[in-house]
């Protein structure tokens, strides 16, 4: 049986857009099950929206697809949710693959706190396109040009400013003990780009201390907002396929 992978996108692009290049390169090497975030289920984030809602929705999604255990792949906000899921439901996870998780659940280190406080200060009081512009620029290294703003906004993308704000708030209030990750019985792959804000290397160091079996890779010429085909290149996908196959072999 091929590896069964649930893929969670970030707060900006929907799953079909985020993972189209991955689907094309993986081919029949694995079955990818794309799941959008619950925060975008309605036109506006639901009252009382929380990380716990996202975790319960993954359970339901996996059950609907007959997946008792599966590989989990997350990008950005979906990376945070993937980490939270892996820590609270480790028996269902065969492997964990991340690209630039938005944050790591649980109390932050001093360096993490400083970086996220600076991002939050840059977003304070902003809404709509101004919020999204500051959100993008704040996550790039100084001197890195952000991608051009879209010339038109679809109804789906109009949800993004409020959705991103709701995600960030839910991450802040989510209660999590990072020691839950230390006993993870599955292998982990973490990728990040060398043009994204330096906080990515800080998070990589934190995760490397938490997971017993983790491979961290920095990709040259890449940042958080490049087109997805520049992230999920054939080289990157080979690393993911190796992860999934190794986890499958270990399980048997």
Secondary structure as the mmCIF struct_conf table of DSSP 4:
data_model
#
loop_
_struct_conf.conf_type_id
_struct_conf.id
_struct_conf.beg_label_comp_id
_struct_conf.beg_label_asym_id
_struct_conf.beg_label_seq_id
_struct_conf.end_label_comp_id
_struct_conf.end_label_asym_id
_struct_conf.end_label_seq_id
STRN STRN1 UNK A 3 UNK A 8
BEND BEND1 UNK A 11 UNK A 13
HELX_RH_AL_P HELX_RH_AL_P1 UNK A 15 UNK A 26
HELX_RH_3T_P HELX_RH_3T_P1 UNK A 27 UNK A 29
STRN STRN2 UNK A 30 UNK A 35
HELX_RH_3T_P HELX_RH_3T_P2 UNK A 38 UNK A 40
BEND BEND2 UNK A 41 UNK A 44
HELX_LH_PP_P HELX_LH_PP_P1 UNK A 45 UNK A 46
TURN_TY1_P TURN_TY1_P1 UNK A 47 UNK A 48
HELX_RH_AL_P HELX_RH_AL_P2 UNK A 51 UNK A 64
TURN_TY1_P TURN_TY1_P2 UNK A 65 UNK A 66
BEND BEND3 UNK A 68 UNK A 69
STRN STRN3 UNK A 70 UNK A 75
TURN_TY1_P TURN_TY1_P3 UNK A 76 UNK A 76
HELX_RH_AL_P HELX_RH_AL_P3 UNK A 77 UNK A 88
HELX_RH_3T_P HELX_RH_3T_P3 UNK A 90 UNK A 92
STRN STRN4 UNK A 93 UNK A 99
BEND BEND4 UNK A 100 UNK A 100
BEND BEND5 UNK A 102 UNK A 102
BEND BEND6 UNK A 105 UNK A 107
HELX_LH_PP_P HELX_LH_PP_P2 UNK A 108 UNK A 109
HELX_RH_AL_P HELX_RH_AL_P4 UNK A 110 UNK A 123
TURN_TY1_P TURN_TY1_P4 UNK A 124 UNK A 125
HELX_RH_AL_P HELX_RH_AL_P5 UNK A 128 UNK A 137
TURN_TY1_P TURN_TY1_P5 UNK A 138 UNK A 139
STRN STRN5 UNK A 140 UNK A 140
TURN_TY1_P TURN_TY1_P6 UNK A 142 UNK A 143
HELX_LH_PP_P HELX_LH_PP_P3 UNK A 144 UNK A 150
BEND BEND7 UNK A 151 UNK A 152
TURN_TY1_P TURN_TY1_P7 UNK A 155 UNK A 156
HELX_RH_3T_P HELX_RH_3T_P4 UNK A 157 UNK A 159
HELX_RH_AL_P HELX_RH_AL_P6 UNK A 160 UNK A 173
HELX_RH_3T_P HELX_RH_3T_P5 UNK A 178 UNK A 181
TURN_TY1_P TURN_TY1_P8 UNK A 182 UNK A 183
BEND BEND8 UNK A 186 UNK A 186
STRN STRN6 UNK A 187 UNK A 193
TURN_TY1_P TURN_TY1_P9 UNK A 194 UNK A 195
STRN STRN7 UNK A 196 UNK A 196
TURN_TY1_P TURN_TY1_P10 UNK A 198 UNK A 198
HELX_RH_AL_P HELX_RH_AL_P7 UNK A 199 UNK A 210
BEND BEND9 UNK A 212 UNK A 213
STRN STRN8 UNK A 214 UNK A 219
TURN_TY1_P TURN_TY1_P11 UNK A 220 UNK A 221
TURN_TY1_P TURN_TY1_P12 UNK A 224 UNK A 225
BEND BEND10 UNK A 226 UNK A 226
HELX_RH_AL_P HELX_RH_AL_P8 UNK A 228 UNK A 231
BEND BEND11 UNK A 232 UNK A 232
HELX_RH_AL_P HELX_RH_AL_P9 UNK A 234 UNK A 251
#
